[in-house]
Amino acid sequence: MRTKNPDRPGGSSKAGSGVSSGRGSTERPVGPKSFVSKPFGAKRAGSGFARPGTVRDAEGAGPRPPREPAPGQAPTRQTPTRHAPPNRSSGPRPSRPPDPEARAAAARAAAARAPRLGQPRPLRPDPASSEPVEVRSTTLRAPKTAASPLAPTPQAPRAAQGPAAPRGSVWLHGLHPVAAALANPNRRLKRLLLTEEAEATLASRLPPPWPLAAERIDRAKLDHLLGRDTVHQGAGLLADLLAPPALSAVLERPGPVLVLDQVVDPRNVGAVLRSAAAFGAACVITQDRNAPEETGVLAKTASGALEQVPLLRAVNLARTLAALKAAGLWVIGLDSGGAPLRGAPLKERRVALVLGAEGAGLRRLTRETCDEVAGLAMPGLMESLNVSAAATVALYELTRTP
């Protein structure tokens, strides 16, 4: 039996699965298998399906207010109404013009704005600067602005940084290193540059003929080639690096042996070579990695001793010390904590002096490999000396006559 529900607006009623329309619609009996039909082509609101909590009329007039619960019945959960997606057809049109003529006009305008091949691209003015950008023919110059503290500093030219030597070569500078290299038959020479004054001075120290002809050069050009901070004295020599001899061949020379444990300053190594040449040392041994390469600064500090005292490089310093001990040398490590070095008890022995790096001193394994650890007697206020000065004092103590 069909009854009218007073809670529904419009007086709609429901029986079985039938639904009657409201708001002016004509009611008719609805059977168990009948349904309310809509005319073909009628407009539906949204998706056309009724959702929980909303009741739509047959003509799609929009959602109706939800029905109120019956007395004593718990209110049902209301689901928010979903709206249809917005219509974006009325939004901004794409930038590409649909008209072929307008599209061709836009292409011609873009081609006119673009710079041609070989022409500079115009610069954008700096918003922080009010000065205009200066354009002269094909050269673009922007106004100078303050350098940012985070911007990298410009690199100096290669000639200002130092002499550019080919791989396996070195630029020697200074009268003493150049004269010693010219007199060394084991040095392969490539190019000799001399000023007029330096050529006259070198000829008085080492009379010509020389192994290669000298090229006359101005001091300004030599400064540009070797660097303005280089004390070249008007002489520059490009030569190959010296090939180090074998340790067995070096030990045939008389005199003590100097071993440097990770001394990295080239000036200290050059000063040690100069002291070794002055006191008749057989050779100087450094590490292969933690030691400076053969450079013009090292040769200038050595003042020609690089050509007279062999400079060897050891991959493993502890094994080299073991080889020296096997050859009959007494290995002494210089350290301020040892007993004072005395040369008189060592007159009958050949000594190998081991000097540590600046500040760090001898490493643990190097100290343990030495036969003895000795220091220098210093009654003054200073506790230590520079490594080159310590080598000079130790060599004097070993070679002096009592």
FENMO-V219357 format. One record per backbone hydrogen bond with DSSP energy under -1.0 kcal/mol. NH is the residue of the N-H (numbers start at 1). CO is the residue of the C=O. E is the energy in kcal/mol with one decimal. If there is no record, write none. Layout:
nh: [NH | NH]
co: [CO | CO]
e: [E | E]
//
This chain:
nh: [11 | 18 | 20 | 42 | 48 | 54 | 60 | 64 | 73 | 91 | 103 | 104 | 105 | 106 | 107 | 108 | 109 | 110 | 111 | 112 | 113 | 114 | 119 | 129 | 134 | 136 | 139 | 141 | 151 | 161 | 162 | 169 | 170 | 172 | 174 | 174 | 178 | 179 | 180 | 181 | 182 | 183 | 187 | 190 | 191 | 193 | 194 | 195 | 199 | 200 | 201 | 202 | 203 | 204 | 205 | 206 | 215 | 217 | 222 | 223 | 224 | 225 | 226 | 227 | 230 | 232 | 235 | 236 | 237 | 238 | 239 | 240 | 241 | 250 | 251 | 253 | 257 | 258 | 259 | 260 | 261 | 269 | 270 | 271 | 272 | 273 | 274 | 275 | 276 | 277 | 278 | 279 | 281 | 282 | 284 | 285 | 286 | 288 | 291 | 299 | 300 | 301 | 302 | 303 | 305 | 307 | 309 | 312 | 314 | 320 | 321 | 322 | 323 | 324 | 325 | 326 | 327 | 328 | 329 | 330 | 332 | 333 | 334 | 335 | 338 | 341 | 347 | 349 | 352 | 353 | 354 | 355 | 357 | 361 | 367 | 368 | 369 | 370 | 371 | 372 | 374 | 375 | 390 | 391 | 392 | 393 | 394 | 395 | 396 | 397 | 398 | 399 | 400]
co: [8 | 15 | 13 | 39 | 45 | 51 | 57 | 55 | 70 | 88 | 99 | 100 | 101 | 102 | 103 | 104 | 105 | 106 | 107 | 108 | 109 | 110 | 116 | 126 | 141 | 139 | 136 | 134 | 148 | 157 | 158 | 166 | 239 | 237 | 232 | 235 | 174 | 175 | 176 | 177 | 178 | 179 | 184 | 238 | 238 | 236 | 215 | 234 | 195 | 196 | 197 | 198 | 199 | 200 | 201 | 202 | 192 | 194 | 218 | 219 | 220 | 221 | 222 | 223 | 227 | 230 | 232 | 193 | 172 | 191 | 170 | 188 | 168 | 246 | 247 | 250 | 351 | 283 | 353 | 285 | 355 | 265 | 266 | 267 | 268 | 269 | 270 | 271 | 272 | 273 | 274 | 275 | 276 | 256 | 310 | 258 | 312 | 314 | 289 | 295 | 296 | 297 | 298 | 299 | 302 | 304 | 305 | 284 | 286 | 316 | 317 | 318 | 319 | 320 | 321 | 322 | 323 | 325 | 324 | 350 | 352 | 372 | 354 | 374 | 335 | 375 | 344 | 346 | 330 | 257 | 332 | 259 | 361 | 357 | 363 | 364 | 365 | 366 | 331 | 331 | 333 | 339 | 386 | 387 | 388 | 389 | 390 | 391 | 392 | 393 | 394 | 395 | 396]
e: [-1.4 | -1.9 | -1.1 | -1.6 | -1.7 | -2.1 | -1.1 | -1.3 | -2.2 | -1.5 | -2.4 | -2.3 | -2.3 | -2.2 | -1.9 | -2.2 | -2.1 | -2.0 | -2.1 | -1.7 | -1.7 | -1.6 | -2.0 | -1.1 | -1.3 | -2.3 | -3.2 | -2.0 | -1.0 | -1.7 | -1.3 | -1.9 | -2.6 | -3.4 | -1.1 | -1.4 | -1.9 | -2.5 | -2.3 | -2.2 | -2.3 | -1.4 | -1.2 | -2.7 | -1.6 | -3.3 | -2.6 | -2.0 | -2.3 | -1.5 | -2.1 | -2.7 | -2.0 | -1.3 | -1.3 | -3.2 | -2.5 | -1.7 | -2.0 | -2.3 | -2.0 | -1.8 | -2.7 | -2.0 | -1.3 | -1.4 | -1.7 | -2.7 | -3.0 | -2.9 | -2.3 | -2.6 | -2.1 | -1.7 | -2.1 | -2.0 | -1.8 | -2.1 | -3.1 | -3.0 | -3.1 | -2.0 | -2.4 | -2.3 | -2.3 | -2.2 | -2.0 | -2.2 | -2.6 | -2.2 | -1.7 | -2.0 | -2.9 | -3.2 | -2.2 | -2.8 | -2.5 | -2.0 | -2.2 | -2.2 | -2.4 | -2.3 | -2.1 | -1.0 | -1.4 | -1.1 | -2.7 | -2.7 | -2.9 | -1.7 | -2.3 | -1.9 | -2.1 | -2.1 | -2.2 | -1.9 | -1.4 | -1.1 | -2.3 | -3.0 | -2.6 | -3.0 | -2.7 | -3.0 | -1.5 | -2.5 | -1.4 | -1.1 | -2.3 | -2.5 | -2.6 | -2.8 | -1.3 | -1.8 | -2.6 | -2.3 | -1.4 | -1.1 | -1.5 | -1.4 | -2.5 | -3.3 | -3.1 | -1.9 | -1.7 | -2.2 | -2.4 | -2.3 | -2.0 | -2.0 | -1.9 | -1.8 | -1.5]
//
